[in-house]
Amino acid sequence: MRSGDEAMSTVALIDSGATASFIPYEIAVDILGLKSVKDDVPVTGAGSTFPNMLMNVDEMTIKKGVNGICLLEDVLVHVPKPPAEIPYCVLGRDTIFKLYEITFRENEGKFLLRRA
């Protein structure tokens, strides 16, 4: 993920059940220095509603090993406001699923991306 001059690598969950993409507050604000595009956006998930901010990430590269396999630019993400927490990044249907057909091969521990 990159915002301006700041960049970092992290693990993300590709979640076909999530309608939105999320980044933990610590990554979005403390590490990448993202600024809120819209504040106090309520999101419902896992049986509760929690406040979020919308923030823009300049670019995200999905990698397998050292190879970049997918570049997402100007990605709008939800960032839960403290004390609400998510432990990792979540890529939902609003990002990667708009660009790629995704096949999960659970028994092989793999997923396949095909340009939509």
All heavy atoms as an XYZ file, in Angstrom:
886
protein
N       0.841     -1.170      0.000
C       0.000      0.000      0.000
C       0.884      1.229      0.000
O       1.931      1.230      0.614
C      -0.905      0.016      1.229
C      -2.039     -0.955      1.144
S      -3.138     -0.818      2.549
C      -2.209     -1.759      3.738
N       0.406      2.260     -0.683
C       1.204      3.479     -0.764
C       0.286      4.690     -0.680
O      -0.785      4.723     -1.257
C       1.954      3.503     -2.090
C       2.800      4.753     -2.279
C       3.576      4.700     -3.576
N       4.482      3.574     -3.643
C       5.675      3.506     -3.057
N       6.084      4.502     -2.323
N       6.441      2.454     -3.195
N       0.754      5.679      0.063
C       0.096      6.980      0.120
C       1.191      8.029      0.130
O       1.989      8.086      1.060
C      -0.760      7.102      1.374
O      -1.331      8.390      1.436
N       1.245      8.834     -0.921
C       2.308      9.828     -1.027
C       3.663      9.155     -1.002
O       3.941      8.276     -1.793
N       4.523      9.544     -0.053
C       5.856      8.963      0.055
C       5.906      7.775      0.989
O       6.942      7.136      1.138
C       6.850     10.018      0.553
C       7.055     11.124     -0.460
O       6.886     10.851     -1.666
O       7.374     12.251     -0.057
N       4.801      7.465      1.669
C       4.765      6.369      2.632
C       4.292      5.089      1.952
O       3.376      5.100      1.144
C       3.832      6.710      3.802
C       4.252      7.931      4.581
C       5.591      7.770      5.266
O       5.882      6.674      5.780
O       6.369      8.737      5.278
N       4.934      3.949      2.292
C       4.548      2.652      1.742
C       4.778      1.586      2.793
O       5.604      1.750      3.694
C       5.365      2.334      0.488
N       4.031      0.495      2.679
C       4.206     -0.628      3.596
C       3.633     -1.890      2.978
O       2.843     -1.832      2.042
C       3.528     -0.363      4.934
C       2.021     -0.328      4.866
S       1.208     -0.673      6.425
C       1.813     -2.261      6.860
N       4.038     -3.028      3.520
C       3.495     -4.324      3.128
C       2.765     -4.913      4.310
O       3.186     -4.744      5.461
C       4.621     -5.279      2.714
O       5.241     -4.825      1.550
N       1.676     -5.609      4.029
C       0.903     -6.271      5.076
C       0.142     -7.444      4.469
O       0.066     -7.573      3.247
C      -0.072     -5.287      5.764
O      -0.673     -5.937      6.878
C      -1.155     -4.815      4.819
N      -0.413     -8.263      5.300
C      -1.260     -9.373      4.877
C      -2.689     -8.857      4.806
O      -3.116     -8.067      5.635
C      -1.159    -10.538      5.887
C      -2.139    -11.643      5.548
C       0.261    -11.065      5.929
N      -3.447     -9.299      3.799
C      -4.846     -8.898      3.670
C      -5.706    -10.128      3.398
O      -5.256    -11.086      2.773
C      -5.012     -7.891      2.542
N      -6.926    -10.054      3.854
C      -7.912    -11.101      3.622
C      -8.758    -10.696      2.427
O      -9.295     -9.584      2.390
C      -8.798    -11.247      4.869
C     -10.026    -12.127      4.735
C      -9.606    -13.587      4.621
C     -10.930    -11.935      5.942
N      -8.870    -11.556      1.425
C      -9.780    -11.331      0.311
C     -11.100    -11.954      0.734
O     -11.191    -13.164      0.919
C      -9.258    -11.967     -0.995
C      -7.947    -11.307     -1.409
C     -10.301    -11.837     -2.096
C      -7.289    -11.945     -2.619
N     -12.132    -11.109      0.920
C     -13.384    -11.555      1.526
C     -14.553    -11.317      0.582
O     -15.024    -10.188      0.425
C     -13.593    -10.794      2.840
C     -14.790    -11.290      3.627
O     -15.570    -12.118      3.101
O     -14.945    -10.851      4.775
N     -15.049    -12.388     -0.033
C     -16.166    -12.273     -0.972
C     -17.461    -11.896     -0.268
O     -18.414    -11.455     -0.910
C     -16.351    -13.584     -1.741
O     -16.651    -14.642     -0.850
N     -17.519    -12.031      1.049
C     -18.708    -11.662      1.803
C     -18.703    -10.217      2.273
O     -19.708     -9.722      2.769
N     -17.589     -9.530      2.107
C     -17.493     -8.129      2.548
C     -17.857     -7.210      1.385
O     -17.306     -7.343      0.294
C     -16.084     -7.816      3.042
N     -18.754     -6.278      1.623
C     -19.122     -5.330      0.565
C     -18.125     -4.192      0.454
O     -18.078     -3.504     -0.552
C     -20.524     -4.741      0.810
O     -20.546     -4.133      2.093
C     -21.594     -5.811      0.708
N     -17.321     -3.990      1.498
C     -16.355     -2.886      1.520
C     -14.975     -3.400      1.903
O     -14.840     -4.501      2.432
C     -16.812     -1.817      2.509
N     -13.963     -2.577      1.647
C     -12.591     -2.902      2.035
C     -12.223     -2.095      3.272
O     -12.627     -0.943      3.415
C     -11.627     -2.589      0.888
O     -11.893     -3.447     -0.196
N     -11.439     -2.704      4.160
C     -11.087     -2.097      5.435
C      -9.585     -2.127      5.665
O      -8.910     -3.070      5.238
C     -11.745     -2.861      6.597
C     -13.233     -2.777      6.597
C     -13.994     -3.683      5.876
C     -13.876     -1.791      7.317
C     -15.374     -3.606      5.866
C     -15.262     -1.710      7.322
C     -16.010     -2.615      6.593
N      -9.088     -1.120      6.346
C      -7.691     -1.069      6.779
C      -7.704     -0.692      8.258
O      -8.429      0.226      8.657
C      -6.883     -0.030      5.978
C      -6.781     -0.448      4.520
C      -5.485      0.136      6.566
C      -6.006      0.524      3.666
N      -6.907     -1.370      9.081
C      -6.837     -0.991     10.495
C      -6.390      0.465     10.658
O      -5.585      0.979      9.884
C      -5.789     -1.943     11.082
C      -5.794     -3.117     10.170
C      -6.080     -2.545      8.796
N      -6.902      1.110     11.687
C      -6.591      2.511     11.982
C      -5.083      2.736     12.079
O      -4.560      3.705     11.541
C      -7.279      2.909     13.294
C      -7.083      4.354     13.667
C      -7.981      5.324     13.235
C      -6.007      4.761     14.447
C      -7.810      6.660     13.565
C      -5.829      6.089     14.784
C      -6.726      7.034     14.341
O      -6.541      8.355     14.664
N      -4.376      1.849     12.757
C      -2.932      2.019     12.960
C      -2.178      2.072     11.636
O      -1.229      2.841     11.486
C      -2.364      0.887     13.826
C      -2.885      0.864     15.240
C      -4.309      0.295     15.366
O      -4.811     -0.352     14.402
O      -4.935      0.519     16.405
N      -2.592      1.260     10.674
C      -1.929      1.264      9.367
C      -2.302      2.533      8.600
O      -1.437      3.234      8.079
C      -2.298      0.003      8.551
C      -1.686     -1.238      9.197
C      -1.840      0.146      7.098
C      -2.093     -2.543      8.546
N      -3.599      2.825      8.530
C      -4.071      3.954      7.731
C      -3.551      5.292      8.245
O      -3.061      6.113      7.464
C      -5.596      3.967      7.701
N      -3.644      5.511      9.541
C      -3.318      6.824     10.102
C      -1.882      6.903     10.592
O      -1.124      7.783     10.192
C      -4.307      7.185     11.234
C      -3.933      8.507     11.881
C      -5.730      7.232     10.689
N      -1.485      5.968     11.453
C      -0.165      6.044     12.081
C       0.979      5.744     11.107
O       2.029      6.373     11.182
C      -0.079      5.085     13.270
C      -1.072      5.447     14.378
O      -1.543      6.602     14.411
O      -1.389      4.558     15.192
N       0.795      4.807     10.188
C       1.880      4.420      9.284
C       1.801      5.164      7.948
O       2.771      5.768      7.502
C       1.902      2.896      9.058
C       2.189      2.186     10.385
C       2.929      2.508      7.991
C       2.052      0.682     10.347
N       0.626      5.119      7.293
C       0.494      5.729      5.970
C       0.128      7.212      6.029
O       0.248      7.920      5.027
C      -0.553      4.973      5.143
C      -0.179      3.536      4.773
C      -1.339      2.874      4.043
C       1.086      3.492      3.926
N      -0.341      7.671      7.173
C      -0.691      9.080      7.303
C      -1.876      9.509      6.460
O      -1.957     10.655      6.018
N      -2.825      8.591      6.233
C      -3.994      8.918      5.420
C      -4.884      9.921      6.138
O      -4.962      9.944      7.368
C      -4.801      7.655      5.111
C      -4.075      6.540      4.359
C      -5.004      5.355      4.164
C      -3.551      7.033      3.027
N      -5.571     10.730      5.367
C      -6.518     11.716      5.890
C      -7.934     11.283      5.518
O      -8.169     10.726      4.444
C      -6.242     13.104      5.304
C      -4.835     13.604      5.544
C      -4.577     13.862      7.009
C      -3.174     14.409      7.200
N      -2.593     14.102      8.445
N      -8.863     11.594      6.395
C     -10.261     11.225      6.184
C     -10.861     11.999      5.019
O     -10.717     13.207      4.924
C     -11.065     11.486      7.462
O     -12.415     11.161      7.252
N     -11.540     11.277      4.113
C     -12.281     11.878      3.014
C     -13.706     12.156      3.490
O     -14.319     13.150      3.126
C     -12.304     10.935      1.786
C     -13.193     11.469      0.686
C     -10.897     10.695      1.279
N     -14.226     11.245      4.324
C     -15.554     11.389      4.904
C     -15.515     10.766      6.291
O     -14.988      9.674      6.481
C     -16.605     10.709      4.026
C     -18.023     10.958      4.476
C     -19.015     10.416      3.484
C     -20.426     10.742      3.944
N     -21.423     10.198      3.032
N     -16.096     11.457      7.265
C     -16.049     11.021      8.653
C     -17.405     10.457      9.084
O     -18.427     10.759      8.470
C     -15.680     12.211      9.534
C     -14.760     11.832     10.671
O     -14.365     10.669     10.762
O     -14.436     12.731     11.468
N     -17.387      9.662     10.141
C     -18.611      9.123     10.747
C     -19.501      8.380      9.762
O     -20.688      8.680      9.616
C     -19.397     10.232     11.449
C     -18.635     10.790     12.644
O     -17.961      9.982     13.326
O     -18.690     11.998     12.876
N     -18.943      7.408      9.082
C     -19.686      6.546      8.170
C     -20.017      5.268      8.929
O     -19.116      4.502      9.282
C     -18.833      6.208      6.919
C     -19.583      5.275      5.997
C     -18.410      7.476      6.204
N     -21.306      5.011      9.221
C     -21.647      3.796      9.957
C     -21.572      2.559      9.048
O     -22.000      2.606      7.903
C     -23.083      4.039     10.423
C     -23.636      5.020      9.438
C     -22.472      5.843      8.955
N     -20.986      1.491      9.566
C     -20.878      0.231      8.834
C     -21.394     -0.878      9.734
O     -21.084     -0.909     10.924
C     -19.412     -0.052      8.425
C     -19.277     -1.437      7.839
C     -18.923      0.982      7.436
N     -22.176     -1.787      9.167
C     -22.684     -2.920      9.935
C     -21.964     -4.175      9.491
O     -21.860     -4.455      8.300
C     -24.203     -3.080      9.727
O     -24.842     -1.878     10.141
C     -24.731     -4.252     10.530
N     -21.450     -4.909     10.447
C     -20.769     -6.164     10.159
C     -20.677     -7.013     11.400
O     -20.595     -6.487     12.513
N     -20.743     -8.300     11.240
C     -20.631     -9.247     12.344
C     -21.589     -8.912     13.484
O     -21.243     -8.983     14.650
C     -19.192     -9.308     12.853
N     -22.813     -8.483     13.114
C     -23.852     -8.272     14.103
C     -23.858     -6.947     14.823
O     -24.677     -6.717     15.698
N     -22.946     -6.030     14.476
C     -22.957     -4.727     15.141
C     -22.633     -3.627     14.135
O     -22.100     -3.875     13.063
C     -21.945     -4.703     16.292
O     -20.636     -4.793     15.787
N     -22.966     -2.404     14.509
C     -22.654     -1.237     13.688
C     -21.542     -0.462     14.376
O     -21.552     -0.299     15.594
C     -23.893     -0.344     13.525
O     -24.913     -1.109     12.877
C     -23.595      0.878     12.675
N     -20.554     -0.025     13.595
C     -19.436      0.712     14.178
C     -19.063      1.873     13.270
O     -19.251      1.815     12.058
C     -18.236     -0.210     14.440
C     -17.815     -1.040     13.262
C     -16.805     -0.613     12.420
C     -18.428     -2.257     12.988
C     -16.403     -1.375     11.340
C     -18.036     -3.028     11.903
C     -17.024     -2.579     11.077
N     -18.542      2.973     13.854
C     -18.207      4.168     13.070
C     -16.899      3.992     12.298
O     -15.956      3.386     12.786
C     -18.072      5.261     14.127
C     -17.689      4.539     15.376
C     -18.337      3.178     15.294
N     -16.891      4.512     11.090
C     -15.734      4.435     10.202
C     -15.437      5.794      9.604
O     -16.283      6.679      9.594
C     -16.032      3.491      9.035
C     -15.951      2.051      9.409
O     -14.997      1.399      9.090
N     -16.966      1.547     10.101
N     -14.248      5.893      9.055
C     -13.870      7.020      8.220
C     -13.564      6.446      6.838
O     -13.103      5.313      6.727
C     -12.602      7.684      8.764
C     -12.763      8.249     10.154
S     -11.186      8.818     10.835
C     -10.475      7.258     11.351
N     -13.849      7.198      5.798
C     -13.441      6.802      4.459
C     -12.131      7.503      4.156
O     -11.989      8.704      4.394
C     -14.491      7.190      3.422
C     -15.794      6.413      3.459
C     -16.763      6.949      2.420
C     -15.532      4.941      3.211
N     -11.155      6.733      3.636
C      -9.848      7.280      3.297
C      -9.420      6.746      1.941
O      -9.834      5.657      1.536
C      -8.818      6.910      4.364
C      -9.136      7.487      5.716
S      -7.844      7.128      6.914
C      -8.432      8.050      8.301
N      -8.586      7.493      1.257
C      -8.120      7.100     -0.069
C      -6.677      6.612     -0.005
O      -5.808      7.289      0.526
C      -8.222      8.283     -1.040
C      -7.978      7.855     -2.461
O      -8.759      7.105     -3.017
N      -6.896      8.317     -3.050
N      -6.428      5.426     -0.550
C      -5.079      4.874     -0.676
C      -4.653      5.066     -2.130
O      -5.379      4.688     -3.046
C      -5.053      3.366     -0.309
C      -3.670      2.780     -0.524
C      -5.516      3.163      1.124
N      -3.481      5.687     -2.340
C      -3.016      5.981     -3.699
C      -2.896      4.720     -4.548
O      -3.345      4.685     -5.685
C      -1.668      6.702     -3.676
C      -1.776      8.102     -3.093
O      -2.886      8.655     -3.045
O      -0.738      8.633     -2.665
N      -2.251      3.685     -3.990
C      -2.148      2.432     -4.746
C      -1.935      1.249     -3.821
O      -1.360      1.368     -2.749
C      -1.045      2.484     -5.793
C       0.350      2.637     -5.248
C       1.399      2.721     -6.350
O       1.223      3.513     -7.288
O       2.386      1.975     -6.250
N      -2.444      0.100     -4.272
C      -2.249     -1.177     -3.592
C      -1.768     -2.176     -4.635
O      -2.321     -2.234     -5.731
C      -3.552     -1.735     -3.025
C      -4.101     -1.055     -1.837
S      -5.551     -1.999     -1.292
C      -6.244     -0.834     -0.171
N      -0.755     -2.930     -4.283
C      -0.285     -4.006     -5.151
C      -0.533     -5.322     -4.436
O      -0.079     -5.505     -3.308
C       1.222     -3.867     -5.455
O       1.454     -2.595     -6.061
C       1.685     -4.961     -6.402
N      -1.286     -6.196     -5.080
C      -1.516     -7.534     -4.541
C      -0.346     -8.383     -5.022
O      -0.052     -8.423     -6.219
C      -2.841     -8.139     -5.050
C      -3.995     -7.163     -4.879
C      -3.102     -9.485     -4.387
C      -4.313     -6.782     -3.474
N       0.325     -9.045     -4.091
C       1.512     -9.825     -4.445
C       1.379    -11.273     -4.015
O       0.679    -11.584     -3.064
C       2.750     -9.244     -3.768
C       3.152     -7.889     -4.255
C       4.432     -7.442     -3.600
C       4.889     -6.121     -4.169
N       6.200     -5.754     -3.659
N       2.087    -12.107     -4.725
C       2.281    -13.491     -4.325
C       3.788    -13.694     -4.356
O       4.391    -13.621     -5.415
C       1.584    -14.461     -5.274
C       1.762    -15.901     -4.861
C       1.012    -16.837     -5.772
C       1.218    -18.260     -5.299
N       0.553    -19.212     -6.174
N       4.389    -13.891     -3.188
C       5.846    -13.922     -3.111
C       6.372    -12.522     -3.385
O       5.914    -11.554     -2.808
N       7.304    -12.383     -4.323
C       7.866    -11.072     -4.646
C       7.231    -10.462     -5.894
O       7.528     -9.336     -6.253
C       9.407    -11.149     -4.832
C      10.071    -11.529     -3.529
C       9.775    -12.114     -5.939
N       6.370    -11.209     -6.574
C       5.790    -10.740     -7.822
C       4.477    -10.000     -7.605
O       3.594    -10.493     -6.918
C       5.536    -11.920     -8.778
C       6.811    -12.638     -9.128
O       7.826    -12.005     -9.387
N       6.780    -13.955     -9.125
N       4.344     -8.806     -8.212
C       3.079     -8.081     -8.198
C       2.147     -8.700     -9.214
O       2.529     -8.914    -10.360
N       0.937     -9.024     -8.799
C       0.002     -9.649     -9.733
C      -1.211     -8.770    -10.009
O      -1.994     -9.062    -10.889
C      -0.457    -11.041     -9.247
C      -1.095    -10.951     -7.860
C       0.695    -12.019     -9.260
C      -1.689    -12.266     -7.381
N      -1.377     -7.691     -9.242
C      -2.556     -6.854     -9.404
C      -2.261     -5.488     -8.809
O      -1.797     -5.392     -7.679
C      -3.729     -7.523     -8.686
S      -5.187     -6.512     -8.515
N      -2.506     -4.423     -9.549
C      -2.314     -3.067     -9.056
C      -3.670     -2.382     -8.982
O      -4.407     -2.333     -9.962
C      -1.384     -2.269     -9.972
C      -1.195     -0.800     -9.606
C      -0.488     -0.653     -8.255
C      -0.430     -0.077    -10.689
N      -4.011     -1.869     -7.801
C      -5.239     -1.106     -7.600
C      -4.834      0.331     -7.291
O      -3.971      0.562     -6.447
C      -6.046     -1.677     -6.429
C      -6.411     -3.160     -6.513
C      -7.040     -3.615     -5.207
C      -7.344     -3.417     -7.670
N      -5.443      1.301     -7.968
C      -5.089      2.703     -7.757
C      -6.287      3.491     -7.240
O      -7.430      3.199     -7.593
C      -4.590      3.321     -9.059
C      -3.301      2.682     -9.550
C      -2.811      3.268    -10.846
O      -3.566      3.228    -11.842
O      -1.681      3.779    -10.847
N      -6.007      4.503     -6.412
C      -7.037      5.365     -5.830
C      -8.171      4.549     -5.213
O      -9.319      4.630     -5.638
C      -7.584      6.352     -6.864
C      -6.526      7.339     -7.308
O      -5.762      7.806     -6.436
O      -6.449      7.628     -8.510
N      -7.813      3.767     -4.216
C      -8.763      2.869     -3.559
C      -9.365      3.567     -2.343
O      -8.643      4.038     -1.463
C      -8.055      1.566     -3.116
C      -9.025      0.649     -2.403
C      -7.426      0.878     -4.317
N     -10.687      3.637     -2.295
C     -11.396      4.189     -1.147
C     -11.619      3.061     -0.146
O     -12.199      2.027     -0.496
C     -12.733      4.785     -1.593
C     -13.411      5.756     -0.647
C     -12.516      6.959     -0.355
C     -14.728      6.209     -1.228
N     -11.126      3.231      1.069
C     -11.226      2.185      2.089
C     -11.919      2.719      3.342
O     -11.921      3.912      3.606
C      -9.836      1.626      2.477
C      -9.172      0.942      1.298
C      -8.945      2.720      3.050
N     -12.493      1.793      4.086
C     -13.090      2.111      5.386
C     -12.028      1.899      6.458
O     -11.305      0.909      6.431
C     -14.278      1.194      5.669
C     -15.454      1.487      4.801
N     -16.494      2.264      5.208
C     -15.746      1.104      3.533
C     -17.389      2.353      4.240
N     -16.952      1.664      3.218
N     -11.974      2.828      7.391
C     -11.050      2.727      8.515
C     -11.884      2.849      9.792
O     -12.426      3.921     10.071
C      -9.972      3.828      8.464
C      -9.060      3.736      9.685
C      -9.177      3.729      7.169
N     -12.033      1.741     10.538
C     -12.808      1.806     11.780
C     -12.190      2.791     12.757
O     -10.981      2.832     12.932
C     -12.740      0.381     12.322
C     -12.491     -0.462     11.113
C     -11.598      0.381     10.235
N     -13.046      3.603     13.371
C     -12.575      4.559     14.377
C     -12.299      3.817     15.675
O     -13.028      2.899     16.034
C     -13.634      5.624     14.617
C     -13.799      6.596     13.485
C     -14.891      7.575     13.840
C     -14.506      8.945     13.360
N     -15.492      9.941     13.772
N     -11.251      4.219     16.375
C     -11.010      3.615     17.685
C     -12.209      3.875     18.591
O     -12.825      4.914     18.490
C      -9.774      4.349     18.206
C      -9.132      4.933     16.991
C     -10.245      5.196     16.017
N     -12.596      2.957     19.447
C     -11.894      1.739     19.813
C     -12.233      0.533     18.943
O     -11.738     -0.555     19.181
C     -12.349      1.501     21.249
C     -13.753      1.987     21.251
C     -13.749      3.181     20.316
N     -13.119      0.695     17.930
C     -13.424     -0.430     17.038
C     -12.139     -0.863     16.344
O     -11.345     -0.026     15.921
C     -14.464     -0.019     16.005
N     -11.932     -2.148     16.229
C     -10.693     -2.640     15.619
C     -10.966     -3.777     14.649
O     -11.897     -4.542     14.834
C      -9.737     -3.159     16.698
C      -9.176     -2.084     17.574
C      -8.128     -2.642     18.520
O      -7.431     -3.605     18.152
O      -8.018     -2.111     19.623
N     -10.174     -3.844     13.625
C     -10.069     -5.029     12.790
C      -8.592     -5.406     12.822
O      -7.730     -4.543     12.835
C     -10.569     -4.803     11.343
C      -9.820     -3.664     10.657
C     -12.063     -4.560     11.309
C     -10.056     -3.586      9.186
N      -8.282     -6.687     12.882
C      -6.878     -7.087     13.066
C      -6.031     -7.071     11.799
O      -4.820     -7.160     11.875
C      -7.002     -8.504     13.621
C      -8.310     -8.992     13.089
C      -9.205     -7.784     12.998
N      -6.656     -6.956     10.621
C      -5.903     -7.010      9.372
C      -6.687     -6.287      8.286
O      -7.852     -5.928      8.467
C      -5.625     -8.454      8.956
C      -6.806     -9.362      9.175
C      -7.882     -9.355      8.313
C      -6.856    -10.204     10.276
C      -8.976    -10.155      8.535
C      -7.949    -11.014     10.507
C      -9.010    -10.989      9.624
O     -10.096    -11.786      9.847
N      -6.057     -6.113      7.148
C      -6.733     -5.491      6.009
C      -7.710     -6.490      5.397
O      -7.447     -7.690      5.371
C      -5.718     -5.076      4.952
S      -4.573     -3.812      5.531
N      -8.822     -5.973      4.901
C      -9.845     -6.799      4.248
C     -10.117     -6.186      2.881
O     -10.419     -4.997      2.779
C     -11.154     -6.830      5.066
C     -12.247     -7.579      4.308
C     -10.931     -7.447      6.437
N      -9.983     -6.985      1.837
C     -10.326     -6.542      0.485
C     -11.694     -7.112      0.157
O     -11.860     -8.320      0.016
C      -9.286     -7.021     -0.527
C      -7.874     -6.485     -0.329
C      -6.934     -7.093     -1.355
C      -7.861     -4.968     -0.407
N     -12.682     -6.236      0.059
C     -14.054     -6.654     -0.211
C     -14.434     -6.490     -1.659
O     -13.597     -6.202     -2.525
N     -15.727     -6.618     -1.917
C     -16.224     -6.592     -3.290
C     -16.106     -5.227     -3.956
O     -16.216     -5.122     -5.174
C     -17.668     -7.087     -3.316
C     -17.772     -8.556     -2.930
C     -19.126     -9.166     -3.225
N     -20.245     -8.371     -2.815
C     -20.943     -8.557     -1.705
N     -20.604     -9.509     -0.864
N     -21.972     -7.794     -1.422
N     -15.855     -4.170     -3.191
C     -15.743     -2.838     -3.788
C     -14.375     -2.568     -4.417
O     -14.182     -1.542     -5.047
C     -16.041     -1.753     -2.748
C     -15.046     -1.753     -1.598
O     -14.370     -2.778     -1.384
O     -14.953     -0.723     -0.901
N     -13.427     -3.461     -4.260
C     -12.085     -3.227     -4.825
C     -11.713     -4.312     -5.826
O     -12.063     -4.223     -6.995
C     -11.016     -3.163     -3.713
O     -11.120     -4.329     -2.890
C     -11.170     -1.926     -2.855
N     -11.020     -5.320     -5.384
C     -10.460     -6.343     -6.264
C     -11.523     -7.115     -7.050
O     -11.309     -7.506     -8.183
C      -9.527     -7.286     -5.472
C      -8.690     -8.126     -6.410
C     -10.307     -8.118     -4.482
C      -7.590     -8.886     -5.723
N     -12.716     -7.282     -6.472
C     -13.763     -8.049     -7.137
C     -14.352     -7.315     -8.334
O     -14.978     -7.929     -9.186
C     -14.872     -8.415     -6.140
C     -14.446     -9.455     -5.150
C     -13.815     -9.100     -3.976
C     -14.672    -10.807     -5.398
C     -13.412    -10.057     -3.058
C     -14.272    -11.766     -4.490
C     -13.644    -11.400     -3.323
N     -14.168     -5.995     -8.428
C     -14.643     -5.243     -9.589
C     -13.727     -5.424    -10.792
O     -14.144     -5.226    -11.921
C     -14.756     -3.754     -9.255
C     -15.916     -3.438     -8.355
C     -16.053     -1.951     -8.184
C     -17.308     -1.632     -7.396
N     -17.541     -0.210     -7.277
N     -12.486     -5.773    -10.547
C     -11.504     -5.894    -11.633
C     -11.197     -7.326    -12.032
O     -10.743     -7.573    -13.140
C     -10.194     -5.216    -11.208
C     -10.276     -3.733    -10.896
C      -8.959     -3.247    -10.314
C     -10.641     -2.946    -12.141
N     -11.406     -8.259    -11.100
C     -10.991     -9.644    -11.335
C     -12.090    -10.632    -10.995
O     -12.867    -10.415    -10.063
C      -9.765     -9.987    -10.480
C      -8.530     -9.258    -10.910
C      -8.232     -8.003    -10.406
C      -7.665     -9.816    -11.846
C      -7.104     -7.314    -10.816
C      -6.539     -9.134    -12.264
C      -6.264     -7.883    -11.742
O      -5.155     -7.205    -12.159
N     -12.136    -11.717    -11.759
C     -12.922    -12.885    -11.373
C     -12.011    -13.686    -10.461
O     -10.848    -13.942    -10.797
C     -13.289    -13.716    -12.599
C     -14.226    -13.007    -13.547
C     -14.499    -13.826    -14.792
O     -14.047    -14.995    -14.882
O     -15.153    -13.283    -15.695
N     -12.510    -14.053     -9.309
C     -11.681    -14.733     -8.318
C     -12.223    -16.127     -8.073
O     -13.417    -16.310     -7.817
C     -11.630    -13.943     -7.005
C     -11.072    -12.540     -7.277
C     -10.802    -14.674     -5.957
C     -11.095    -11.623     -6.095
N     -11.340    -17.101     -8.182
C     -11.688    -18.487     -7.897
C     -10.862    -18.938     -6.709
O      -9.639    -18.823     -6.717
C     -11.367    -19.401     -9.107
O     -12.072    -18.911    -10.252
C     -11.758    -20.839     -8.813
N     -11.539    -19.403     -5.670
C     -10.859    -19.919     -4.493
C     -10.728    -21.425     -4.635
O     -11.706    -22.111     -4.893
C     -11.640    -19.581     -3.216
C     -11.714    -18.114     -2.931
C     -12.816    -17.364     -3.308
C     -10.663    -17.475     -2.288
C     -12.879    -16.011     -3.048
C     -10.717    -16.116     -2.023
C     -11.828    -15.386     -2.407
N      -9.528    -21.928     -4.500
C      -9.271    -23.373     -4.499
C      -8.827    -23.750     -3.097
O      -7.639    -23.898     -2.818
C      -8.220    -23.732     -5.538
C      -8.733    -23.521     -6.941
C      -7.837    -24.159     -7.956
N      -8.440    -24.078     -9.269
C      -7.785    -24.266    -10.386
N      -6.499    -24.551    -10.350
N      -8.393    -24.184    -11.541
N      -9.825    -23.849     -2.232
C      -9.564    -24.030     -0.809
C      -8.747    -25.280     -0.510
O      -7.841    -25.254      0.317
C     -10.889    -24.076     -0.044
C     -10.706    -24.006      1.438
C     -12.033    -23.794      2.153
O     -13.021    -23.423      1.514
O     -12.041    -24.021      3.363
N      -9.046    -26.367     -1.183
C      -8.320    -27.614     -0.908
C      -6.851    -27.541     -1.304
O      -6.036    -28.308     -0.810
C      -8.996    -28.804     -1.589
C      -9.056    -28.655     -3.092
O      -9.004    -27.546     -3.622
N      -9.196    -29.757     -3.796
N      -6.491    -26.568     -2.170
C      -5.097    -26.388     -2.571
C      -4.444    -25.195     -1.863
O      -3.251    -24.950     -2.039
C      -5.008    -26.153     -4.089
C      -5.509    -27.319     -4.923
C      -5.533    -26.974     -6.407
O      -4.769    -26.079     -6.833
O      -6.320    -27.588     -7.138
N      -5.232    -24.440     -1.110
C      -4.706    -23.249     -0.450
C      -4.319    -22.169     -1.440
O      -3.363    -21.425     -1.219
N      -5.079    -22.041     -2.545
C      -4.761    -21.086     -3.599
C      -5.997    -20.289     -4.001
O      -7.124    -20.696     -3.734
C      -4.282    -21.814     -4.863
C      -3.000    -22.569     -4.722
C      -2.653    -23.240     -6.029
C      -1.370    -24.026     -5.927
N      -1.038    -24.690     -7.196
N      -5.751    -19.171     -4.662
C      -6.826    -18.462     -5.332
C      -6.306    -18.018     -6.691
O      -5.104    -17.831     -6.888
C      -7.334    -17.268     -4.507
C      -6.360    -16.141     -4.357
C      -6.362    -15.080     -5.240
C      -5.435    -16.143     -3.325
C      -5.460    -14.048     -5.103
C      -4.531    -15.102     -3.171
C      -4.545    -14.047     -4.067
N      -7.198    -17.915     -7.640
C      -6.846    -17.502     -8.995
C      -7.515    -16.180     -9.328
O      -8.687    -15.973     -8.999
C      -7.321    -18.550    -10.022
C      -6.831    -19.981     -9.805
C      -7.508    -20.919    -10.792
C      -5.331    -20.060     -9.955
N      -6.776    -15.282     -9.957
C      -7.313    -14.008    -10.416
C      -7.345    -14.019    -11.931
O      -6.368    -14.352    -12.580
C      -6.447    -12.840     -9.962
C      -6.286    -12.605     -8.467
C      -5.317    -11.463     -8.208
C      -7.621    -12.316     -7.832
N      -8.497    -13.645    -12.496
C      -8.614    -13.543    -13.953
C      -9.232    -12.182    -14.231
O     -10.288    -11.845    -13.690
C      -9.507    -14.648    -14.499
C      -9.632    -14.598    -16.013
C     -10.415    -15.760    -16.569
N      -9.851    -17.009    -16.081
C     -10.587    -18.061    -15.725
N     -11.888    -18.028    -15.785
N     -10.022    -19.155    -15.306
N      -8.579    -11.382    -15.074
C      -9.076    -10.032    -15.402
C     -10.497    -10.135    -15.897
O     -10.790    -10.899    -16.800
C      -8.167     -9.414    -16.469
C      -8.315     -7.935    -16.636
C      -7.799     -7.250    -15.439
N      -6.952     -6.136    -15.705
C      -6.948     -5.084    -14.915
N      -7.752     -5.023    -13.890
N      -6.124     -4.112    -15.130
N     -11.407     -9.363    -15.299
C     -12.832     -9.399    -15.681
C     -13.055     -8.688    -16.994
O     -12.305     -7.881    -17.428
C     -13.673     -8.757    -14.585
